[in-house]
Structures are given as C-alpha cells and as structure tokens.
Amino acid sequence: MKTLQNFALSALIAGILLGLAGCSGMSRQDTNTAIGAGAGAIGGAILTGGSTTGTVGGAIVGGVIGHEIDDSK
C-alpha cells in the first residue's frame, strides 16, 4: 500500500511540473483562464462532494471569470 501511495504522489508531482512547464508560453489572459478553471474545478468538487457535474461546472465558471480578469484596469 505504501508503494502505491508513493507512486501516486510521484505522479501528482510530475503532473504539476508538466502543467507548469506548459504554461511558459501562455499570455497573461490564458494564464488567468487556466488558473481560474483549476480553482473553479477544485471549488466545485469541494462544494458538491466530488460530483463530476460540480467539478466541470466549477471549472467552466472559474475559467470564464479568469478569462475576464484584466490586470490593466
């Protein structure tokens, strides 16, 4: 069981690092959209107890909000 937990943790860390590397060429608006979608997905999953609909809905709402944030205003 400990081996499975170590593997899952390693896979999670690798996924996070790959995700961050993928954001290196993104515009500021694209980055805000991705961060908003991620935060919305986490929030939707927490609020709905892990429901797929809540997670996807949260990601969509968070992505839209993140897309509309403009730092220049």
SESE-234813 format. One record per atom (N, C-alpha, C): residue in one letter; atom name; y, x, z. Coordinates in Angstrom, 2 decimals, always signed. Layout:
N
+---+----+---------+---------+---------+
: r :  a :      py :      px :      pz :
+---+----+---------+---------+---------+
: a : CA :       Y :       X :       Z :
...
+---+----+---------+---------+---------+
***
This chain:
73
+---+----+---------+---------+---------+
: r :  a :      py :      px :      pz :
+---+----+---------+---------+---------+
: m :  N :   -1.19 :   +0.82 :   +0.00 :
: m : CA :   +0.00 :   +0.00 :   +0.00 :
: m :  C :   +1.25 :   +0.86 :   +0.00 :
: k :  N :   +1.22 :   +1.96 :   +0.72 :
: k : CA :   +2.36 :   +2.87 :   +0.78 :
: k :  C :   +2.65 :   +3.48 :   -0.60 :
: t :  N :   +1.60 :   +3.75 :   -1.36 :
: t : CA :   +1.76 :   +4.31 :   -2.70 :
: t :  C :   +2.48 :   +3.32 :   -3.60 :
: l :  N :   +2.14 :   +2.04 :   -3.48 :
: l : CA :   +2.78 :   +1.00 :   -4.29 :
: l :  C :   +4.26 :   +0.89 :   -3.93 :
: q :  N :   +4.59 :   +0.98 :   -2.66 :
: q : CA :   +5.99 :   +0.91 :   -2.24 :
: q :  C :   +6.77 :   +2.11 :   -2.76 :
: n :  N :   +6.19 :   +3.29 :   -2.70 :
: n : CA :   +6.85 :   +4.48 :   -3.22 :
: n :  C :   +7.07 :   +4.38 :   -4.73 :
: f :  N :   +6.08 :   +3.85 :   -5.43 :
: f : CA :   +6.22 :   +3.67 :   -6.88 :
: f :  C :   +7.32 :   +2.67 :   -7.20 :
: a :  N :   +7.36 :   +1.56 :   -6.46 :
: a : CA :   +8.38 :   +0.54 :   -6.70 :
: a :  C :   +9.78 :   +1.09 :   -6.42 :
: l :  N :   +9.92 :   +1.87 :   -5.37 :
: l : CA :  +11.21 :   +2.47 :   -5.05 :
: l :  C :  +11.63 :   +3.47 :   -6.13 :
: s :  N :  +10.70 :   +4.27 :   -6.59 :
: s : CA :  +11.00 :   +5.23 :   -7.66 :
: s :  C :  +11.40 :   +4.51 :   -8.95 :
: a :  N :  +10.71 :   +3.44 :   -9.27 :
: a : CA :  +11.04 :   +2.67 :  -10.47 :
: a :  C :  +12.42 :   +2.03 :  -10.34 :
: l :  N :  +12.75 :   +1.55 :   -9.16 :
: l : CA :  +14.06 :   +0.95 :   -8.93 :
: l :  C :  +15.17 :   +1.99 :   -9.10 :
: i :  N :  +14.99 :   +3.15 :   -8.52 :
: i : CA :  +15.98 :   +4.22 :   -8.64 :
: i :  C :  +16.14 :   +4.66 :  -10.09 :
: a :  N :  +15.03 :   +4.79 :  -10.80 :
: a : CA :  +15.08 :   +5.18 :  -12.22 :
: a :  C :  +15.82 :   +4.12 :  -13.03 :
: g :  N :  +15.57 :   +2.86 :  -12.74 :
: g : CA :  +16.26 :   +1.78 :  -13.46 :
: g :  C :  +17.75 :   +1.78 :  -13.21 :
: i :  N :  +18.14 :   +2.04 :  -11.97 :
: i : CA :  +19.56 :   +2.09 :  -11.64 :
: i :  C :  +20.24 :   +3.26 :  -12.38 :
: l :  N :  +19.59 :   +4.41 :  -12.36 :
: l : CA :  +20.16 :   +5.58 :  -13.04 :
: l :  C :  +20.27 :   +5.36 :  -14.55 :
: l :  N :  +19.26 :   +4.75 :  -15.15 :
: l : CA :  +19.32 :   +4.45 :  -16.58 :
: l :  C :  +20.42 :   +3.44 :  -16.88 :
: g :  N :  +20.58 :   +2.47 :  -16.01 :
: g : CA :  +21.63 :   +1.48 :  -16.19 :
: g :  C :  +23.01 :   +2.09 :  -16.12 :
: l :  N :  +23.20 :   +3.00 :  -15.18 :
: l : CA :  +24.49 :   +3.66 :  -15.07 :
: l :  C :  +24.77 :   +4.56 :  -16.28 :
: a :  N :  +23.76 :   +5.21 :  -16.77 :
: a : CA :  +23.93 :   +6.06 :  -17.95 :
: a :  C :  +24.27 :   +5.22 :  -19.17 :
: g :  N :  +23.74 :   +4.02 :  -19.25 :
: g : CA :  +24.02 :   +3.14 :  -20.37 :
: g :  C :  +25.45 :   +2.62 :  -20.37 :
: c :  N :  +26.12 :   +2.66 :  -19.25 :
: c : CA :  +27.49 :   +2.17 :  -19.15 :
: c :  C :  +28.53 :   +3.22 :  -19.50 :
: s :  N :  +28.13 :   +4.42 :  -19.82 :
: s : CA :  +29.09 :   +5.51 :  -20.01 :
: s :  C :  +30.00 :   +5.30 :  -21.21 :
: g :  N :  +29.55 :   +4.63 :  -22.24 :
: g : CA :  +30.37 :   +4.44 :  -23.43 :
: g :  C :  +31.01 :   +3.06 :  -23.51 :
: m :  N :  +30.96 :   +2.30 :  -22.45 :
: m : CA :  +31.47 :   +0.94 :  -22.48 :
: m :  C :  +32.97 :   +0.90 :  -22.21 :
: s :  N :  +33.63 :   -0.12 :  -22.77 :
: s : CA :  +35.05 :   -0.32 :  -22.48 :
: s :  C :  +35.18 :   -0.88 :  -21.06 :
: r :  N :  +36.39 :   -0.91 :  -20.56 :
: r : CA :  +36.64 :   -1.42 :  -19.21 :
: r :  C :  +36.24 :   -2.90 :  -19.12 :
: q :  N :  +36.52 :   -3.67 :  -20.14 :
: q : CA :  +36.18 :   -5.09 :  -20.13 :
: q :  C :  +34.66 :   -5.28 :  -20.15 :
: d :  N :  +33.95 :   -4.47 :  -20.92 :
: d : CA :  +32.49 :   -4.55 :  -20.96 :
: d :  C :  +31.89 :   -4.20 :  -19.59 :
: t :  N :  +32.47 :   -3.18 :  -18.96 :
: t : CA :  +32.00 :   -2.79 :  -17.64 :
: t :  C :  +32.22 :   -3.91 :  -16.63 :
: n :  N :  +33.40 :   -4.54 :  -16.67 :
: n : CA :  +33.68 :   -5.66 :  -15.77 :
: n :  C :  +32.71 :   -6.81 :  -16.00 :
: t :  N :  +32.37 :   -7.06 :  -17.26 :
: t : CA :  +31.41 :   -8.12 :  -17.59 :
: t :  C :  +30.04 :   -7.81 :  -17.01 :
: a :  N :  +29.58 :   -6.58 :  -17.17 :
: a : CA :  +28.27 :   -6.19 :  -16.66 :
: a :  C :  +28.22 :   -6.25 :  -15.13 :
: i :  N :  +29.27 :   -5.76 :  -14.49 :
: i : CA :  +29.32 :   -5.80 :  -13.02 :
: i :  C :  +29.36 :   -7.24 :  -12.53 :
: g :  N :  +30.16 :   -8.08 :  -13.19 :
: g : CA :  +30.23 :   -9.49 :  -12.81 :
: g :  C :  +28.90 :  -10.20 :  -12.98 :
: a :  N :  +28.20 :   -9.90 :  -14.07 :
: a : CA :  +26.90 :  -10.53 :  -14.32 :
: a :  C :  +25.89 :  -10.09 :  -13.26 :
: g :  N :  +25.89 :   -8.81 :  -12.92 :
: g : CA :  +24.97 :   -8.32 :  -11.89 :
: g :  C :  +25.25 :   -8.93 :  -10.54 :
: a :  N :  +26.52 :   -8.96 :  -10.15 :
: a : CA :  +26.89 :   -9.54 :   -8.86 :
: a :  C :  +26.60 :  -11.04 :   -8.84 :
: g :  N :  +26.87 :  -11.71 :   -9.95 :
: g : CA :  +26.59 :  -13.15 :  -10.03 :
: g :  C :  +25.10 :  -13.44 :   -9.94 :
: a :  N :  +24.29 :  -12.60 :  -10.57 :
: a : CA :  +22.84 :  -12.80 :  -10.51 :
: a :  C :  +22.33 :  -12.63 :   -9.08 :
: i :  N :  +22.83 :  -11.63 :   -8.39 :
: i : CA :  +22.41 :  -11.41 :   -7.00 :
: i :  C :  +22.87 :  -12.58 :   -6.13 :
: g :  N :  +24.13 :  -12.97 :   -6.31 :
: g : CA :  +24.64 :  -14.10 :   -5.53 :
: g :  C :  +23.90 :  -15.39 :   -5.82 :
: g :  N :  +23.62 :  -15.66 :   -7.09 :
: g : CA :  +22.87 :  -16.86 :   -7.44 :
: g :  C :  +21.46 :  -16.86 :   -6.89 :
: a :  N :  +20.82 :  -15.70 :   -6.90 :
: a : CA :  +19.47 :  -15.60 :   -6.35 :
: a :  C :  +19.47 :  -15.83 :   -4.84 :
: i :  N :  +20.47 :  -15.27 :   -4.16 :
: i : CA :  +20.54 :  -15.44 :   -2.71 :
: i :  C :  +20.83 :  -16.89 :   -2.35 :
: l :  N :  +21.78 :  -17.49 :   -3.03 :
: l : CA :  +22.18 :  -18.86 :   -2.70 :
: l :  C :  +21.10 :  -19.89 :   -3.01 :
: t :  N :  +20.25 :  -19.62 :   -3.99 :
: t : CA :  +19.23 :  -20.60 :   -4.37 :
: t :  C :  +17.83 :  -20.20 :   -3.91 :
: g :  N :  +17.73 :  -19.17 :   -3.10 :
: g : CA :  +16.42 :  -18.76 :   -2.59 :
: g :  C :  +15.53 :  -18.12 :   -3.65 :
: g :  N :  +16.13 :  -17.47 :   -4.63 :
: g : CA :  +15.34 :  -16.77 :   -5.65 :
: g :  C :  +15.00 :  -17.61 :   -6.86 :
: s :  N :  +15.62 :  -18.76 :   -7.00 :
: s : CA :  +15.37 :  -19.63 :   -8.15 :
: s :  C :  +15.81 :  -18.93 :   -9.44 :
: t :  N :  +14.99 :  -19.05 :  -10.47 :
: t : CA :  +15.33 :  -18.47 :  -11.76 :
: t :  C :  +16.60 :  -19.08 :  -12.32 :
: t :  N :  +16.72 :  -20.39 :  -12.20 :
: t : CA :  +17.90 :  -21.09 :  -12.70 :
: t :  C :  +19.16 :  -20.62 :  -11.98 :
: g :  N :  +19.08 :  -20.47 :  -10.67 :
: g : CA :  +20.22 :  -19.99 :   -9.90 :
: g :  C :  +20.60 :  -18.57 :  -10.26 :
: t :  N :  +19.60 :  -17.73 :  -10.48 :
: t : CA :  +19.86 :  -16.33 :  -10.83 :
: t :  C :  +20.52 :  -16.23 :  -12.19 :
: v :  N :  +19.98 :  -16.94 :  -13.17 :
: v : CA :  +20.55 :  -16.90 :  -14.53 :
: v :  C :  +21.93 :  -17.55 :  -14.54 :
: g :  N :  +22.07 :  -18.67 :  -13.85 :
: g : CA :  +23.38 :  -19.33 :  -13.77 :
: g :  C :  +24.42 :  -18.44 :  -13.12 :
: g :  N :  +24.04 :  -17.77 :  -12.04 :
: g : CA :  +24.96 :  -16.85 :  -11.38 :
: g :  C :  +25.35 :  -15.70 :  -12.27 :
: a :  N :  +24.39 :  -15.19 :  -13.05 :
: a : CA :  +24.68 :  -14.10 :  -13.97 :
: a :  C :  +25.66 :  -14.54 :  -15.05 :
: i :  N :  +25.49 :  -15.75 :  -15.55 :
: i : CA :  +26.39 :  -16.25 :  -16.59 :
: i :  C :  +27.79 :  -16.44 :  -16.04 :
: v :  N :  +27.89 :  -17.10 :  -14.90 :
: v : CA :  +29.21 :  -17.34 :  -14.30 :
: v :  C :  +29.88 :  -16.01 :  -13.93 :
: g :  N :  +29.13 :  -15.10 :  -13.32 :
: g : CA :  +29.68 :  -13.80 :  -12.96 :
: g :  C :  +30.11 :  -13.00 :  -14.17 :
: g :  N :  +29.34 :  -13.07 :  -15.24 :
: g : CA :  +29.70 :  -12.36 :  -16.46 :
: g :  C :  +30.98 :  -12.89 :  -17.08 :
: v :  N :  +31.14 :  -14.19 :  -17.07 :
: v : CA :  +32.36 :  -14.79 :  -17.62 :
: v :  C :  +33.56 :  -14.40 :  -16.77 :
: i :  N :  +33.41 :  -14.47 :  -15.46 :
: i : CA :  +34.52 :  -14.09 :  -14.58 :
: i :  C :  +34.85 :  -12.60 :  -14.76 :
: g :  N :  +33.83 :  -11.77 :  -14.80 :
: g : CA :  +34.06 :  -10.34 :  -15.01 :
: g :  C :  +34.72 :  -10.05 :  -16.34 :
: h :  N :  +34.38 :  -10.81 :  -17.36 :
: h : CA :  +34.97 :  -10.62 :  -18.69 :
: h :  C :  +36.45 :  -10.97 :  -18.69 :
: e :  N :  +36.81 :  -11.98 :  -17.90 :
: e : CA :  +38.19 :  -12.45 :  -17.89 :
: e :  C :  +39.11 :  -11.64 :  -16.99 :
: i :  N :  +38.55 :  -10.79 :  -16.14 :
: i : CA :  +39.40 :   -9.95 :  -15.27 :
: i :  C :  +40.11 :   -8.93 :  -16.14 :
: d :  N :  +41.42 :   -8.87 :  -15.95 :
: d : CA :  +42.23 :   -7.93 :  -16.73 :
: d :  C :  +43.02 :   -7.08 :  -15.76 :
: d :  N :  +42.78 :   -5.78 :  -15.75 :
: d : CA :  +43.44 :   -4.89 :  -14.80 :
: d :  C :  +44.88 :   -4.60 :  -15.17 :
: s :  N :  +45.28 :   -4.89 :  -16.39 :
: s : CA :  +46.62 :   -4.53 :  -16.83 :
: s :  C :  +47.69 :   -5.53 :  -16.38 :
: k :  N :  +47.28 :   -6.67 :  -15.86 :
: k : CA :  +48.25 :   -7.70 :  -15.44 :
: k :  C :  +48.77 :   -7.44 :  -14.06 :
+---+----+---------+---------+---------+
***
